[in-house]
């Protein structure tokens, strides 16, 4: 019986339910002509930026580059490099909230060096020579003056270390960034012979720790620094008691030191056990990355002077001593672990190249798991 009712129900359904008549949609027409520029992206500004930065980029060009600026990708030939068993090495990084200090100061001609340094200083820790670099510049509205200052700073820093600015990307994204804000990222590629890779496995008890001085906070810990500036009402345009030549803002914008040239020079003459770029996390976090678990580093703070700017920020923000050492580089931007017999010659050579260096500690046995990787005394 149920089966016989189904056609009847279907017929009733078709007769009684009528489709709802809807009015045709009204299309809203813009009263003005919309273009990419009115939407917030200025193609002409992008082209003007390329014209502005091209001369600086051309000066970074190594002989191995076989492409031109403006293509879809950069081409770099490895055929003529003197490397028996080549291994490519890559690193990427940014500048972090140091950008906000640059924006507050309206000063953009050194921030590009920070970007380069953060990438290539990582790259050389395994003994690699930087070959080429790419940058990514993102903003809400492209300011050609600001962007060109940044990218020219990148190019000038690369030229000094014979590294090519092989390409990059400028992204204009209205609505994603606040007015005037921008962000930076960098990508570095280098090369090292497989037999000469430095991994830290050869670090031994009795090795000597050498520290190369930093140029300031470099590009780490600025969220804490900016918090101190804000909470304490510090004036970026005011000169400090210990420095009558530069303002606080200028001191905070001191560009990150690039250690490529002296390190590559040393590698031609010495076998270095390990190297560490002292970035976020300070010595206590970065040095253990290139040491065997059986080792610990004893760092003697009487061997070098912590810069006054670090102590000033610490005092103003009431920052604990332990927090300072696990956030900032505290005046040491790069570390070498070397054999005792090589230490004096390495320090002398570094100082001769105008890179101030000191013996700051030694490698000892880490007897238990509870022992610290790095002990600061």
C-alpha positions in Angstrom: 0.0 0.0 0.0 2.8 2.4 0.8 4.3 1.7 -2.6 1.1 2.6 -4.4 0.9 5.9 -2.5 4.3 7.2 -3.6 3.2 8.4 -7.1 0.2 10.1 -5.7 2.3 12.0 -3.1 4.8 12.9 -5.8 2.0 14.3 -8.0 0.6 16.3 -5.1 4.0 17.7 -4.3 4.5 18.8 -7.9 1.1 20.5 -8.1 1.0 22.3 -4.8 4.6 23.6 -4.4 5.5 26.5 -6.7 8.9 27.9 -7.2 9.5 31.2 -5.3 9.9 34.1 -7.7 13.0 36.2 -6.8 13.8 39.6 -8.2 16.8 39.8 -10.5 19.9 40.9 -8.5 20.8 44.6 -8.8 24.4 45.2 -9.8 26.1 48.1 -7.9 28.3 50.1 -10.2 31.3 52.1 -8.9 30.9 55.8 -9.6 34.7 56.0 -10.2 36.9 53.9 -12.4 38.8 51.3 -10.3 42.4 50.5 -10.9 45.2 48.7 -9.2 46.5 52.1 -8.0 43.2 53.1 -6.5 43.1 49.8 -4.7 46.4 50.7 -3.1 49.1 49.1 -5.4 51.2 51.5 -7.4 53.0 49.6 -10.3 54.8 52.8 -11.4 56.3 53.2 -7.9 57.5 49.6 -8.1 59.2 50.3 -11.4 60.7 53.5 -10.0 62.2 51.5 -7.2 63.9 49.1 -9.6 65.4 52.0 -11.5 66.6 53.5 -8.2 68.3 50.4 -6.8 69.7 48.9 -10.1 73.1 50.6 -10.0 73.7 49.5 -6.4 72.6 45.9 -7.2 74.9 45.8 -10.3 77.9 46.5 -8.1 77.4 43.3 -6.1 77.5 41.1 -9.2 80.0 38.2 -9.1 81.4 36.7 -12.3 79.3 33.5 -11.7 76.0 35.4 -12.1 74.5 34.6 -15.5 71.2 36.5 -15.2 70.1 40.1 -15.1 68.0 42.1 -12.6 64.3 41.9 -13.4 64.0 38.3 -14.5 61.7 35.7 -13.0 64.7 34.0 -11.2 68.4 34.6 -10.6 70.9 32.3 -12.2 74.3 31.5 -10.6 76.8 29.1 -12.1 78.8 26.9 -9.8 81.1 25.6 -12.5 84.1 27.9 -12.0 84.2 27.8 -8.2 87.3 26.2 -6.7 85.5 23.5 -4.6 86.3 19.8 -4.9 83.2 18.5 -3.2 80.8 21.5 -3.0 78.0 21.7 -0.5 75.4 24.5 -0.7 74.5 26.2 2.6 71.4 28.3 3.1 70.1 30.6 5.8 67.2 33.0 6.3 66.4 35.7 8.8 64.8 39.1 9.4 65.5 42.2 11.4 62.7 41.9 13.9 61.3 44.8 15.9 64.5 46.9 15.4 62.5 48.0 12.3 60.2 49.9 14.7 63.1 51.9 16.1 64.1 52.7 12.5 60.6 53.9 11.8 60.4 55.9 15.0 63.7 57.6 14.0 62.9 57.9 10.3 66.4 56.4 9.6 66.6 53.6 7.1 70.2 53.7 5.6 71.7 51.0 7.9 68.8 48.5 8.5 69.8 46.7 5.3 73.1 45.8 6.8 71.3 44.3 9.7 69.4 42.0 7.4 72.5 40.9 5.5 74.5 40.3 8.7 71.8 38.2 10.4 71.9 35.8 7.4 75.5 35.7 6.4 76.9 35.5 10.0 74.8 32.4 10.4 76.0 31.0 7.1 79.7 31.3 7.9 79.4 29.3 11.2 79.9 26.1 9.2 82.8 27.6 7.2 80.7 28.5 4.1 81.5 31.4 1.8 78.4 33.5 1.0 77.6 33.5 -2.8 74.3 35.3 -3.3 71.4 36.9 -1.4 67.8 37.6 -2.0 65.6 40.0 -0.1 61.9 40.3 0.6 60.4 43.8 1.3 56.7 43.9 2.2 54.7 47.1 3.0 51.2 48.5 2.9 52.1 51.4 0.6 55.4 51.5 -1.2 57.5 54.6 -0.3 60.2 54.6 -2.9 62.6 56.8 -0.8 62.4 54.4 2.2 62.5 51.2 0.2 65.5 52.4 -1.9 67.4 53.4 1.2 66.9 50.0 2.7 67.8 48.0 -0.4 70.8 50.1 -1.3 72.0 49.5 2.2 71.6 45.7 1.6 73.5 46.0 -1.7 76.4 48.0 -0.2 76.8 45.5 2.6 76.9 42.6 0.1 79.4 44.4 -2.1 81.8 44.6 0.8 81.8 40.8 1.2 81.7 39.8 -2.5 78.2 38.5 -2.3 75.7 39.1 -5.1 72.2 40.5 -4.6 70.7 38.0 -7.0 67.1 39.0 -6.8 64.3 40.0 -4.5 60.6 40.8 -4.1 58.8 44.0 -3.3 55.3 43.3 -2.1 52.8 46.1 -1.7 49.8 44.8 0.3 47.3 47.5 1.4 45.2 46.6 4.4 47.8 44.1 5.8 50.3 46.6 7.2 49.7 49.8 9.1 50.5 53.0 7.3 54.2 53.5 7.0 55.1 50.0 8.3 57.2 47.5 6.4 58.9 44.2 7.0 62.1 42.6 5.8 63.3 39.0 5.2 66.6 37.9 3.7 67.8 34.6 2.2 71.6 33.8 1.8 73.2 30.9 0.0 76.8 29.9 0.3 79.2 27.1 -0.5 81.7 25.0 1.5 83.8 22.0 0.6 82.3 18.9 2.3 85.7 18.1 3.8 85.9 21.5 5.4 82.5 21.8 7.0 82.7 23.0 10.6 80.2 21.3 12.9 81.7 21.5 16.3 82.4 17.8 16.7 86.1 18.4 17.1 85.7 20.7 20.1 87.8 19.3 23.0 88.5 19.8 26.6 91.0 22.6 27.0 90.0 24.5 23.8 90.0 28.2 24.0 87.0 30.5 23.5 87.6 33.7 21.6 85.0 36.4 21.4 84.7 39.1 18.7 83.1 42.3 19.9 79.6 43.3 18.7 78.6 46.7 17.6 75.7 46.9 20.0 72.4 45.0 20.4 72.7 43.9 16.7 69.2 42.7 15.7 68.0 40.8 18.8 66.1 41.6 21.9 64.5 44.7 20.6 61.1 43.8 21.9 62.5 44.0 25.4 64.6 47.2 24.6 61.5 48.9 23.1 59.5 47.9 26.2 62.1 49.6 28.4 62.0 52.7 26.2 58.2 52.8 26.4 57.8 51.9 30.1 60.5 54.3 31.3 59.6 57.2 28.9 63.0 57.3 27.3 63.6 59.8 24.5 65.2 58.3 21.4 66.5 61.7 20.4 68.3 62.4 23.7 72.0 61.9 24.1 73.1 59.7 27.0 75.6 60.5 29.8 78.2 58.0 28.5 78.0 59.1 24.9 77.8 62.8 23.9 78.0 62.2 20.2 75.0 59.9 19.5 71.4 59.8 20.7 69.8 56.8 22.2 68.0 56.1 18.9 71.2 56.3 17.0 73.0 53.9 19.4 70.1 51.4 19.1 70.3 51.6 15.3 74.0 50.8 15.1 74.1 48.1 12.4 74.9 44.5 13.1 78.5 43.8 12.5 79.3 41.5 9.5 82.0 38.9 10.4 82.4 37.3 6.9 85.7 38.9 5.9 87.8 38.1 9.0 86.4 34.6 9.4 87.1 33.6 5.8 90.6 35.0 6.2 91.2 33.0 9.3 89.9 29.8 7.7 92.8 30.0 5.2 95.3 29.8 8.0 93.7 27.9 10.9 91.6 24.9 11.7 88.8 26.3 13.8 86.9 23.8 16.0 83.6 25.6 16.0 82.0 29.0 15.6 78.8 30.6 16.9 76.9 33.7 15.8 75.6 35.2 19.1 72.0 36.2 18.3 68.7 35.9 20.3 69.4 33.8 23.3 72.9 35.2 23.9 76.0 33.2 24.6 74.2 30.8 26.9 71.8 29.6 24.2 73.9 29.9 21.0 77.3 28.5 22.0 76.0 25.0 23.1 74.6 24.6 19.5 78.2 24.0 18.3 79.6 22.0 21.2 79.5 18.3 22.0 77.3 17.4 25.0 80.3 16.3 27.0 81.6 19.9 27.0 80.8 23.1 28.7 82.1 26.6 28.2 83.4 28.7 31.1 83.0 32.4 30.1 85.1 34.9 32.2 83.4 38.3 32.0 86.5 40.0 33.4 88.1 39.3 30.0 85.9 41.8 28.2 83.8 44.8 28.9 80.0 44.8 28.6 79.1 48.0 26.7 77.6 50.8 28.7 74.4 50.8 26.5 73.6 47.3 27.7 74.0 48.3 31.4 72.0 51.5 30.8 69.0 49.5 29.4 69.4 47.0 32.2 69.3 49.7 34.9 66.4 51.6 33.4 64.3 48.4 33.0 65.4 46.8 36.2 66.3 43.7 34.1 67.8 40.7 36.1 71.4 39.8 35.2 70.5 36.3 34.1 67.9 37.7 31.8 70.4 40.0 30.2 72.7 37.1 29.4 70.0 34.9 27.9 68.5 37.7 25.7 71.4 39.9 24.5 74.9 39.3 23.1 76.3 41.5 25.9 79.1 42.8 23.7 80.2 39.6 22.0 78.7 39.1 18.6 80.6 36.1 17.3 82.6 33.3 19.0 85.4 31.0 17.9 86.5 27.8 19.7 90.1 27.0 18.8 93.1 25.0 19.9 95.1 26.6 22.7 98.2 27.0 20.5 96.3 29.0 17.9 94.5 31.4 20.2 97.1 34.2 20.4 97.8 34.2 16.7 94.0 34.3 15.9 93.4 37.2 18.3 96.3 39.1 16.9 95.2 38.6 13.3 91.6 39.7 14.1 92.8 42.8 15.9 95.0 43.6 12.9 91.9 43.5 10.7 90.1 46.0 13.1 87.9 43.3 14.6 88.4 43.6 18.3 88.8 40.1 19.8 89.5 38.6 23.3 90.1 35.2 24.8 87.0 35.0 27.0 87.0 31.5 28.3 87.8 27.8 27.9 86.1 24.5 27.3 85.8 22.2 30.3 84.3 18.8 30.9 80.6 18.7 31.6 80.5 16.1 34.3 76.7 15.6 34.8 73.5 16.4 32.9 72.7 19.0 35.5 75.8 21.0 34.7 75.1 24.1 32.6 76.3 24.1 29.0 77.7 27.6 29.6 78.8 29.0 32.9 79.2 32.8 33.2 81.6 33.9 35.9 
